[in-house]
Structure formats: C-alpha cells, structure tokens
Amino acid sequence: MVEINSTAQTVATTQSHSPAEPSTPPPNKSRDSFVDFVFNKLHTSPNGIYAATPDLVNHAEYFHGGRGGDVLVKKHTTHQELILRGLFEISRDDFYFTPDASYNPANNFQGKFEDAKLSCRLIAVHNQCDVFTFAQADYPIILKNLRAFEKLITKEKGDESVSVMQFSGGYESIKLSHSLFKKKPAPPSNDSHDKTSENNATIQDAPIDLGPDFKMSQWPVQNRCQNALEKLIPSHDVQPLPAWNKNKLLIPPKDYEETLRGATVEVHMALVHHYIKKEKRHVFNLMLRELIVRADPAPMPESPFKRRRLDAGPSTEVTTKGKETQH
C-alpha cells in the first residue's frame, strides 16, 4: 500500500522499497552531481510530488467549486493544491510563452486580452536524453497519471473533454499554461471593523517591483496589442512567468522565446478543471507554478551552404580554394 506523507508530500511504501524511492532508479553511478541534484530534488522535494510516481490517482481528488475551477488536491485534504513536478523539454512547436501570448485583437475567437494565457507544449527530454535519461523513461508514466486524473471527473453522455495532452506530429505532448493578467485587488472598504485585515490583504496582494523589464507599462507586446495593454493598466496587474534561467535569475519577458523554446526545464504545476455548462465542455489546464531551466535549447541546424560565395561557382564542385573538381 502506498501513501503520501502529509508533511513532506513524498512517497512511502510498506513493501520492500525504501521511503521516497524514485519511480525509476538512477541509470548509472557515473552521472555528475548536477544531474544527481535534479534527480533527487524531483523525487524528494517537500513541495508537491514527482509526476511519474506510479498510481498517483489513488492519492488525489478534486476540490470542487473553487473560484478558479476544480483544483486537484491530495486526497482527504482541501487546503492545498497538489503540485506535480517533472523534467521536460519545451517543444518548439505551438510555443506561446511570449509576452503577449501571440494575441491578436482582430481575431474574435481569442476572447479578451485580459483573459490571455501563455502556453507551451512539454515533451519528453530529447536534446539532453543522454544526460537526463531518467526523464525520458518516466515520461510515459506522467502521461498515464494525467489521463487518470482527468478520468476522476464524471462526465455525462455528450460531454466534450479538452485534455492537457495532445497527440500530433507522431508524439504526445502536454500543454502548460500561465495566466498573463490578474485583476487588481479591490480597494479597502471604509468599514472600520475589518479595516486592518483588509489593508493587510491589500499589501500582500500588491505586485512586487521586479525592475523596469517587468513593469506592465513597459511590457514588450506587439504593436497590435499595445492599445489593449494600456486599457488594462488601471484594472489589472501583469503576471510575469515564474521562470528562472540556469543562473537562477528571473527571465525577462523579452527573453522568453530565446531562453525557453526548446530548453530542458524543471516544471512545477497544478491541474485545474473547468466545466462550461452551456457548451457541455470539460476543460483541463496545467497551470505553471514554477519553472527552472536545466539545459539551454539546442542550437538550430546550420546549412553548409550558408557562407558560400555565389561568385565563386558551385560550392559542391570546389575541393580547395581556387581549384575545381575535375570531370
């Protein structure tokens, strides 16, 4: 019988396995200390649980009726969302972790800018698979757990379901989302009986000054989004990605694409369910809580013809400088 420790959120077992045993054993003893650090953090960190832990569905349930949807929590608790963590590669396809989520005001199907969500696709580690071998091996287990979590929601006949998983291009990916804006907290009321607590709540909800690169007034959106952004400044706060580069520095929005697209990343996320009654549609979202870059994106392939000189003749028929191949 497997149970999740309520304080450490780690997996223990009453069988012959040791406490907090990883779902996949370390591939070999020659892995460097950095890989060991990432591996151990994923399996033993007290905040959440490794998403590749087998049969996680037996220890999870949804807290229904929350303001932000039905949130996946540890079974028999309601006070804290269940944080899932894993190591992935961010796909270069369907990459919308951009400062404006590629929003286009002219597209009526995209809704309001204030509801925009940044998103990307997580795939099995590929470019660093020879280093983080465990991550690629554990990816199918993560997919299996996510399917089981989605099946916890009872669906009626005719209901449509929008999964966080998508199969395209010959592989299955996981959609990760992040809300770009958050409505400003309401100003404190004049009621004296609760004035102190309301003032404290307002202070806690106030955005932190992260510097000029992260100010909403200077947020680097495309020109087509500039007017929509300015209209939101009085009523909303921008929410930068909780994403850090390899040096543990918060990634500025102007660097999102260059730093994240194709990178190997450690991700901490929460699963949320919404039911759109009018459309009879169940929508699942994996919301980003924290992301750390563990390996930079692989460089794009270059063509051997990139630096050829057209006035020098066909490059495929020149073996040495100034000498052509003989026929």
Secondary structure as GFF3:
##gff-version 3
##sequence-region A 1 327
A	DSSP	beta_strand	2	4	.	.	.	ID=ss1
A	DSSP	beta_strand	11	13	.	.	.	ID=ss2
A	DSSP	alpha_helix	33	44	.	.	.	ID=ss3
A	DSSP	beta_strand	49	50	.	.	.	ID=ss4
A	DSSP	three_ten_helix	56	59	.	.	.	ID=ss5
A	DSSP	beta_strand	60	66	.	.	.	ID=ss6
A	DSSP	beta_strand	69	74	.	.	.	ID=ss7
A	DSSP	beta_strand	83	90	.	.	.	ID=ss8
A	DSSP	three_ten_helix	108	110	.	.	.	ID=ss9
A	DSSP	three_ten_helix	113	115	.	.	.	ID=ss10
A	DSSP	beta_strand	117	123	.	.	.	ID=ss11
A	DSSP	alpha_helix	133	151	.	.	.	ID=ss12
A	DSSP	beta_strand	160	162	.	.	.	ID=ss13
A	DSSP	beta_strand	165	168	.	.	.	ID=ss14
A	DSSP	beta_strand	171	179	.	.	.	ID=ss15
A	DSSP	beta_strand	181	183	.	.	.	ID=ss16
A	DSSP	three_ten_helix	192	194	.	.	.	ID=ss17
A	DSSP	alpha_helix	195	205	.	.	.	ID=ss18
A	DSSP	three_ten_helix	212	214	.	.	.	ID=ss19
A	DSSP	three_ten_helix	216	218	.	.	.	ID=ss20
A	DSSP	three_ten_helix	223	225	.	.	.	ID=ss21
A	DSSP	alpha_helix	226	232	.	.	.	ID=ss22
A	DSSP	beta_strand	236	238	.	.	.	ID=ss23
A	DSSP	beta_strand	243	244	.	.	.	ID=ss24
A	DSSP	three_ten_helix	253	255	.	.	.	ID=ss25
A	DSSP	alpha_helix	256	260	.	.	.	ID=ss26
A	DSSP	beta_strand	264	276	.	.	.	ID=ss27
A	DSSP	three_ten_helix	277	279	.	.	.	ID=ss28
A	DSSP	beta_strand	281	295	.	.	.	ID=ss29
A	DSSP	three_ten_helix	310	312	.	.	.	ID=ss30
A	DSSP	three_ten_helix	315	317	.	.	.	ID=ss31
A	DSSP	beta_strand	318	320	.	.	.	ID=ss32
A	DSSP	beta_strand	323	324	.	.	.	ID=ss33
###
